[in-house]
Amino acid sequence: MPGTPRLLIASLLLALIAGTQVAAQSGQDPHRPACTTARCRKIESFLKKNYCGESPFGNGPDDGCEIKAIRKPQIGVDVIADYSCKWNEKKEAAECQQSGQAPTAVRALLLEQLHRSGLPVNANGQPYFTVWKSAHAGWSLAVAYYSRAVGSDVELCEVVAIVDKNSHLIVLRKVPFQKTDVDVPDVTQWAPLDIANVEGDGSEDVILEGDAYENHWLQVVSIHDGAVQTIFSGLGYYL
């Protein structure tokens, strides 16, 4: 029959689309693995309650949500330094403003990590810093971020780390120095969202927002005796 090939192709396309949707929903999204354990569901419930807005949001996932930007970390976290960035349409570049200053020792540790990640010593742009000190945990969450527009591209470099009371630095996330398209950046960036007792066990965890262009999700990193572990990744939204 003349119409059979077309019907077959249409059926195959529908099956492919359905299979892709099932795969996404079944936890094959690398940023959103299946959350099936009691521990994972407990963490997910905490995150939904405290950091989620509209749900679902964007194009999915079905259990995803708009990520709420909190004004400041929880009580017991001292904001020593922080920065904020806004997009300037005329300049087609992000403009950042520093608030407060990172302690000299912490700044030096972060700059060393940026240079190890490829940032040139004579780079023309300016790095920005976040330092949140946790009174309960005895360590500080520290971020160094570098961004500079270069024509239609942008240079990026970032380090997210923990600095303990003995000035030992543990890297949690790192974005090696690179140049990418300013409108559609091919890189995952990280933003600290909070320091909180996610599991209710008395220990403080770091909550991060991952940003891969139009894909945003939450991650929780636990810190115990110098060891770090990502204990949750998921929620958020993509467009």
C-alpha positions in Angstrom: 0.0 0.0 0.0 1.4 3.5 -0.9 0.7 5.0 2.5 2.3 2.2 4.5 5.9 3.6 4.5 4.6 7.0 5.7 2.6 5.3 8.5 5.6 3.2 9.5 7.8 6.3 9.7 5.2 8.2 11.7 4.8 5.2 14.1 8.6 5.0 14.5 8.9 8.7 15.2 6.1 8.5 17.8 7.7 5.6 19.5 11.1 7.4 19.6 9.5 10.5 21.2 7.6 8.4 23.7 10.7 6.5 24.5 12.6 9.7 25.1 9.9 11.0 27.4 9.9 7.7 29.4 13.7 7.8 29.6 13.6 11.3 31.0 10.9 10.4 33.5 12.6 7.2 34.6 15.7 9.1 35.9 18.1 8.8 33.0 18.6 12.6 33.0 22.2 12.9 34.4 21.3 15.9 36.5 18.1 14.2 37.9 18.8 10.5 38.7 15.8 8.5 39.9 15.0 9.4 43.5 13.8 6.1 45.0 15.3 5.7 48.5 13.8 7.0 51.7 16.8 9.2 52.2 16.5 10.8 48.8 12.8 11.4 49.1 13.4 13.1 52.5 16.0 15.4 51.0 13.7 16.1 48.0 10.8 17.0 50.3 13.0 19.4 52.3 14.2 21.1 49.1 10.7 21.4 47.6 9.4 23.0 50.8 12.2 25.6 51.1 13.6 26.3 47.7 10.8 25.5 45.2 8.2 27.8 43.8 5.8 27.0 41.0 5.7 23.3 40.1 5.9 21.9 37.5 7.7 24.8 35.8 9.0 25.3 32.2 9.0 22.2 30.1 9.5 19.8 32.9 10.2 17.5 34.6 6.8 16.7 36.0 8.1 16.8 39.6 10.4 19.8 38.9 9.9 23.4 40.1 10.9 27.0 39.7 13.9 27.6 41.9 13.3 30.3 44.5 16.1 32.8 45.0 16.4 33.3 48.8 17.5 36.7 50.0 20.2 35.4 52.3 21.3 32.2 53.9 19.7 30.8 57.0 20.2 32.1 60.6 23.7 31.1 61.8 25.4 31.8 58.4 27.4 35.0 58.3 27.6 36.6 54.9 31.1 38.1 54.8 31.3 38.7 51.1 28.9 38.2 48.2 28.3 39.4 44.7 25.4 39.8 42.3 25.3 39.9 38.5 22.7 41.5 36.1 22.6 41.3 32.4 23.2 44.6 30.5 21.3 44.5 27.2 23.2 47.4 25.7 26.6 46.0 26.5 25.4 42.4 25.9 27.4 41.4 29.0 26.8 40.5 32.7 27.7 43.3 35.1 28.6 42.1 38.6 28.8 44.1 41.9 30.9 43.0 44.9 29.5 43.4 48.4 31.9 42.9 51.2 35.4 41.5 50.9 36.8 38.0 51.2 39.4 37.6 53.9 42.9 37.9 52.5 43.8 34.3 53.2 40.6 33.0 51.6 41.0 35.3 48.6 44.5 34.0 48.0 43.4 30.4 48.2 40.6 31.0 45.7 42.8 32.9 43.3 45.3 30.1 43.4 42.5 27.7 42.4 41.4 29.9 39.6 44.9 30.1 38.2 45.2 26.3 38.5 42.0 26.1 36.5 43.6 28.0 33.7 42.8 31.7 34.4 45.7 33.7 33.1 47.6 35.7 35.8 47.3 38.8 33.7 43.6 38.3 32.9 41.8 41.6 32.0 38.6 40.8 33.9 37.9 41.0 37.6 37.1 38.0 39.9 34.2 38.2 42.3 33.9 36.4 45.7 31.4 34.9 48.0 32.2 33.9 51.5 29.5 32.5 53.8 30.7 31.4 57.3 28.7 28.8 59.1 28.7 29.2 62.9 27.5 25.6 63.3 29.8 23.7 60.9 33.0 25.6 61.6 33.8 26.1 57.9 33.0 28.7 55.2 31.5 28.2 51.8 33.7 30.2 49.4 33.2 31.0 45.7 35.5 32.8 43.2 33.8 33.7 39.9 35.4 35.3 36.8 33.5 36.4 33.7 34.5 38.8 30.9 32.7 39.5 27.6 34.9 39.1 24.5 32.9 40.1 21.5 30.2 37.5 21.0 31.9 35.2 23.5 32.4 35.2 27.2 35.4 34.0 29.2 34.4 32.1 32.3 36.2 30.5 35.3 34.7 29.5 38.7 35.7 27.6 41.9 33.2 26.6 44.6 35.0 25.4 47.8 34.9 24.8 51.5 37.5 26.5 53.7 37.9 25.1 57.2 39.1 27.0 60.3 42.7 25.9 59.6 42.5 27.5 56.1 42.4 24.1 54.3 40.5 24.3 51.1 38.3 21.6 49.6 37.0 22.1 46.1 33.4 21.2 45.6 32.9 22.4 42.0 35.2 23.9 39.4 34.6 25.5 36.0 38.0 25.5 34.1 38.9 28.7 32.3 37.2 28.7 28.9 35.6 30.8 26.2 32.0 30.1 25.2 29.1 31.8 23.3 27.7 34.6 25.3 24.1 33.9 24.3 24.2 30.1 24.4 27.0 29.2 26.8 28.2 25.6 26.6 29.2 25.3 30.2 27.7 24.4 33.6 28.0 27.1 36.2 27.2 26.9 39.9 25.6 29.3 42.4 25.5 28.8 46.2 21.9 28.8 47.3 22.1 28.1 51.1 23.8 26.2 53.9 21.3 24.1 55.8 20.7 21.0 57.9 19.0 19.2 55.1 18.6 15.8 56.7 17.8 16.9 60.1 20.8 15.2 61.7 22.5 18.3 63.0 25.1 18.6 60.2 25.3 21.5 57.7 25.1 20.8 54.0 25.8 23.0 51.0 22.9 23.6 48.6 23.9 24.6 45.0 22.0 25.5 41.9 23.4 24.1 38.7 23.0 26.2 35.5 23.6 24.7 32.1 22.1 27.4 29.9 18.3 26.7 30.0 18.6 23.8 32.4 18.6 24.5 36.2 18.7 21.9 39.0 19.5 21.6 42.7 22.4 19.7 44.3 23.1 19.0 48.0 26.7 18.4 49.1 27.4 17.0 52.6 30.7 17.6 54.4 31.9 15.3 57.1 35.5 15.3 58.5 36.9 16.7 55.4 35.1 14.3 53.0 32.5 15.7 50.6 29.7 13.8 48.9 26.9 14.9 46.6 23.8 13.3 48.3 21.1 14.8 46.0 20.8 16.1 42.4 17.4 16.9 40.9 14.3 19.1 40.8 14.6 22.5 39.1 13.5 23.0 35.5 14.5 23.2 31.9 13.2 25.3 29.0 
